[in-house]
Amino acid sequence: MTLMHERSDGIVKVLVSKESTEVINKVNHSGLLSSLAFSTPSGGASLFIGNARPFVGRCCYICAPQSWGLLFHHRLASLGFQNAILVTEIQTRYRGWLARRLCSFLFVDERTIYPGVPFLEHRIISSERVQKAVKENLPNISDQESPYNLRNVLRIFHQIQATISPFLLRLTSWVLLKVFNWVFVNLQVHRGQIQMLQKARAEYDGPFIFLSLHKSRLDYLLVTFVLFCHSIRVPYLTCGEDVQLPFLRPLLRKLGGVFTPQMVHGASPTEHLYRVVLKSYIEELLIEQQSLAIYLEDPVPCSARPCLAGLMWLARVFDAFQNQLIPDAVLIPVGVSYDCIVEGRCFKQMRSGKTTVFGAIRWILRFLQRSYGCIRVDFGQPFSLKDYVENEGIHLCTSKIPLQKILMPYVLGYSSEAVYYEKSQDWLLNNEDLIQLSKHHQALVVDLGRHMLYNATCCSAIMSTTIMACLLFHKYRQGTFLTTLAKDFCWLMNEVLARHFDVGFSGNLQDIVLHALFMLRDCVMLRSCPLNNLIVVPKTTRKAVDELNFCSNTILPVFMCEAIAACALNSLLKEVAKYVTDWDSNAEIAISQEELICKIVQLCHLLSNEVLLLPPCQSVYQFSQEAVDKLMYCEILIMEENENKQPACDTWQKRFAKELTWKVMDDFDDSESDSDEAIWKCYFKLGRTRESHTFFLFLCSLLQPVLKAYETAASLLHRFDLPIEEPQCVLKMFNLLQAQLEEQYESATLCLANSAVKTFRELGVFEEETGVDGPLLKLSESFQQSDNLLKLQQYVQQFLC
């Protein structure tokens, strides 16, 4: 197993694993590893940055200003990390030889378990909402045949009822301690974040709502385990249909798992009654101050549903607060990061249908045979739902229009002033729990869900395998020397830290690089060379490309702003190349800020929300201005001092209306038009350094998998047999993308296929028509013409490198 230890200052250090050394030595028969000169930061061989390491997870000071100043103190950042699965006698009340042997048992036995909910069956049956549903529907048909009789109410309640068994919780935690220590290197938790959670109970009067990313099915047990180890009330879990192991569903039900049975969407009486009972049950749990864990996205990589799958659960919490059933709710974003996702190797046989007992046993054996590296769990700063609702007036209040009206003119070769509006998200509102809310509250819940997804992503750590996979997939497709890879690993880590994202590792550079290569051993080849070095070459098999792409995707939110700006800049440079035939090595290109921001805004609208991850309190225009500033900070763009210089790239001359300018730009104290003109007459020239050029290409490559999937999907639309149901359309798109991109050594995922179909539907490429079993998708009248399909493909293609 990989070795690890925890220093007295709270830093969890990852040491080189025995397996990693063995793998390297098998390839390096000549002992070249000992002669490698790894580049390390000045001042020591440690990669830990000390005081420069950011404390992630602060809440938004715009949306929750009162909560932003509570619970946090700069002292918390210096408390450091702890390994939650490293239990010794120090964590118990006992000392001695026997305590060292039984420390795990004693540790689990001493944890505090809070009392569960009382018997809720009578309260659910007698609730006003359930009684109303029964009385309104029983007169229509006989009591025996009605799905609304009390017997069916009890049956539904027993299907969704969950309990937290103290004995089973302790037993499961003890087993997880043993299993996690066997298959993981460590489980990192920040002491300062735990202290904020412990103080939040006394500060706020309301149930805790943990809103977590869903990287793996292991998250269901992981969050509960971490909270239990720190004597924090464990939450009830909102479990989905992805839990298929026979023994896992009953176990999670006894650990607070609330399962939602799969139903055919529609207005059937049974489904309506189920929603009524479930909503009443959740309200009773919240009234009893029970915590709730909501997962903001479906587990990857096998789901095609929208990213905000937990939106309906968030709507129920919001509705309980609006109806004054609870005084407040404490919202806590949770970020979970893995060196290696368990599903990548052990859940492939479980993607469809239920798993048999034999299949479950085989999965356990396969799971215990592998090492999955490190895990990092981050808890964001708790903030008040009441505080968020009271400050709703601060949120973006500009008009929102459909994406079709925003981008369709540009796709077909025109321009439009509507590009600076925000795009509407009506597809998120097609949910029965949201329909019951008012339009204003619907928008507030959707914005809250987007913001929590953004917060949880920002507080997620970047693991060593993510940085290594990113370098191999985006920068060194043909391979590179190990020393060069280690140098760029250190460079990329510092770039991540500079953007206020944290990394989930620390230690010596050589140890971390070897650990990352060992975790990605199925995706790389190591070769010796006569220059006392090793060559690392990524494999080109479909499995290797998919895994490298999947691991590197986690780093995209870190550089999202610069990556979008770089692709927009690349589009402008392509336009310049069309008109310039005689290039001079000393010639300088003046880039208009007006045109660059327009391109950035277009690309932001083109990308789906789960890719862009833009918080609702920030407009697309503000995001675009920030993106330009970051390109200047990276010295990719340099502000042009000569204001009278004619720009070489000046293909868009229209100004948008003054009324719209006032909406999308920040507040100004004066109304002088000179200030507006100064902003839009700003020009840039390209940076001349080699580093800025290399970084520009790296930023462009980060968005290539998404844009390449969009461009390929646009070229494949003529091969669809339309009309077709949306799930079938996504699956067909996924199969076609896989076959098309495999030849180019690119990766296609079901999430990208779903994102492309959803974007084309919002753009107006697809339109809906009524079918027998539900709405069907077909090509709109405009895109039944091959010329317009080609224009769509070329429009996406302009952003590709």
Helices and strands as residue ranges (DSSP letters): E 4-6, E 12-14, H 18-27, G 32-35, G 50-52, H 65-68, H 74-77, E 81-83, G 89-91, H 97-101, H 103-110, H 121-125, H 128-137, G 138-140, H 150-160, H 166-183, E 186-190, H 191-203, E 208-212, H 219-229, E 236-239, H 248-254, E 257-259, H 269-287, E 292-295, H 311-322, E 330-338, H 343-346, G 348-350, H 357-368, E 374-379, E 383-384, H 385-390, G 392-394, E 400-401, H 403-411, G 417-420, E 422-423, G 426-429, H 432-435, H 439-458, H 464-474, E 480-481, H 482-498, H 509-519, E 524-529, E 533-538, H 542-552, G 553-558, H 560-579, E 591-592, H 593-606, H 609-612, H 620-633, E 637-639, H 658-664, H 673-680, E 683-686, H 690-702, H 704-716, G 717-719, E 724-725, H 726-742, H 750-763, E 766-770, E 775-779, G 782-784, H 786-797
